[in-house]
Amino acid sequence: MADPALYRLLAWLSPSYPVGAFAYSHGLEWAVETGQIHDQVTMRAWIDDLIRYGGGWSDAVLFANAHAADDDIDALIKLNDYALALAPSAERYLETSAQGTAFLKVTRDAWNCDLVDRAKGALGQDVAYPMAVALAAAGHGIDRSASLHAFLHAVVANLVSAGVRLIPLGQTDGQRALAELEGPVSETVAQALNAPIDDIGGIAILSDIAAMKHETQYTRLFRS
């Protein structure tokens, strides 16, 4: 991968990119509150299931198909509508749409390209996060596999960071979990790259319930 492409992926998917990723736990906060996640092992297992069978898998398939659509705006509009409709709760909708819309706005202001510019108005007020990153990567000519891998790593790293703060865990335990999730991320990327949009679907039901329960959780640090 050329240096400019690597540089852009590192910038866009850095914790410093202003999309507010740090504010979301994807339901982990409720799972910690109820004791279902209580150490490094249970956190890693929860995130592993998310990536293989839950929202991580669906986002990976959406990303891969959006990147492949390239500059087909009609196809991107349909994919974005589908991505938003998949959100199983109000907080999940907020999580993907707030990050996606913020990502597209910042990228248009700082790293603009023709596809980002056209998509900003065409996709409507809300843009799903995997859609936003995928079309930016496609618009800048960045390899589909590398950009999907970077995106999914960023998702996992953010969940691990949330778990470290919530359980709480030491930073080393967080890095152990991140290292153990390298395999699931790589496998999910490989499968998603060859998956048609009809392969979207998940069975991480407890994660969806966690997102719904979190909406009324009495004390919380995160927005989801």
KATA-V962727 format. One record per residue. N is the residue number from 1. SS is DSSP state (A for helix, B for strand, O for the rest). PSI is psi in whole degrees, -180 to 180 (* if undefined). Layout:
# KATA-V962727
N,SS,PSI / N,SS,PSI
This chain:
# KATA-V962727
1,O,134 / 2,O,150 / 3,A,-43 / 4,A,-37 / 5,A,-45 / 6,A,-43 / 7,A,-45 / 8,A,-42 / 9,A,-43 / 10,A,-38 / 11,A,-49 / 12,A,-33 / 13,O,17 / 14,O,149 / 15,O,-19 / 16,O,-10 / 17,O,128 / 18,O,70 / 19,O,-6 / 20,O,24 / 21,A,-32 / 22,A,-17 / 23,A,-2 / 24,O,140 / 25,O,-2 / 26,O,35 / 27,O,-7 / 28,A,-33 / 29,A,-39 / 30,A,-39 / 31,A,-35 / 32,A,-42 / 33,A,-38 / 34,O,0 / 35,O,3 / 36,O,-30 / 37,O,122 / 38,O,-3 / 39,O,-176 / 40,A,-37 / 41,A,-47 / 42,A,-33 / 43,A,-47 / 44,A,-41 / 45,A,-40 / 46,A,-48 / 47,A,-37 / 48,A,-48 / 49,A,-40 / 50,A,-44 / 51,A,-40 / 52,A,-38 / 53,A,-3 / 54,O,-139 / 55,A,-31 / 56,A,-42 / 57,A,-47 / 58,A,-43 / 59,A,-37 / 60,A,-42 / 61,A,-42 / 62,A,-45 / 63,A,-50 / 64,A,-42 / 65,A,-35 / 66,A,-42 / 67,A,-42 / 68,A,-28 / 69,A,-23 / 70,O,-114 / 71,O,20 / 72,O,91 / 73,A,-40 / 74,A,-43 / 75,A,-39 / 76,A,-37 / 77,A,-45 / 78,A,-42 / 79,A,-40 / 80,A,-42 / 81,A,-41 / 82,A,-44 / 83,A,-44 / 84,A,-37 / 85,A,-22 / 86,O,-17 / 87,O,121 / 88,O,-4 / 89,O,166 / 90,A,-39 / 91,A,-37 / 92,A,-38 / 93,A,-46 / 94,A,-42 / 95,A,-48 / 96,A,-39 / 97,A,-39 / 98,A,-43 / 99,A,-42 / 100,A,-45 / 101,A,-41 / 102,A,-41 / 103,A,-45 / 104,A,-39 / 105,A,-48 / 106,A,-41 / 107,A,-37 / 108,A,-37 / 109,A,-37 / 110,A,-30 / 111,O,44 / 112,O,151 / 113,O,171 / 114,A,-43 / 115,A,-44 / 116,A,-42 / 117,A,-45 / 118,A,-37 / 119,A,-30 / 120,A,-40 / 121,A,-32 / 122,A,-32 / 123,O,-7 / 124,O,-173 / 125,O,-37 / 126,O,133 / 127,O,128 / 128,O,144 / 129,A,-49 / 130,A,-32 / 131,A,-45 / 132,A,-46 / 133,A,-39 / 134,A,-45 / 135,A,-30 / 136,A,-44 / 137,A,-44 / 138,A,-43 / 139,A,-29 / 140,O,6 / 141,O,29 / 142,O,136 / 143,O,135 / 144,A,-45 / 145,A,-47 / 146,A,-41 / 147,A,-37 / 148,A,-41 / 149,A,-44 / 150,A,-41 / 151,A,-48 / 152,A,-35 / 153,A,-42 / 154,A,-40 / 155,A,-48 / 156,A,-44 / 157,A,-37 / 158,A,-39 / 159,A,-41 / 160,A,-43 / 161,A,-41 / 162,A,-43 / 163,A,-40 / 164,A,-40 / 165,A,-34 / 166,A,-38 / 167,A,-47 / 168,O,165 / 169,O,160 / 170,O,159 / 171,A,-34 / 172,A,-41 / 173,A,-38 / 174,A,-41 / 175,A,-33 / 176,A,-44 / 177,A,-43 / 178,A,-41 / 179,A,-41 / 180,A,-21 / 181,O,0 / 182,A,-44 / 183,A,-53 / 184,A,-38 / 185,A,-47 / 186,A,-42 / 187,A,-42 / 188,A,-41 / 189,A,-48 / 190,A,-41 / 191,A,-41 / 192,A,-32 / 193,A,-25 / 194,O,9 / 195,O,126 / 196,O,165 / 197,A,-26 / 198,A,-13 / 199,A,-2 / 200,O,140 / 201,O,154 / 202,O,158 / 203,O,19 / 204,O,65 / 205,A,-38 / 206,A,-32 / 207,A,-41 / 208,A,-41 / 209,A,-40 / 210,A,-40 / 211,A,-38 / 212,A,-42 / 213,A,-33 / 214,A,-27 / 215,O,-30 / 216,O,15 / 217,O,136 / 218,O,-53 / 219,O,137 / 220,O,155 / 221,O,-27 / 222,O,163 / 223,O,-12 / 224,O,*
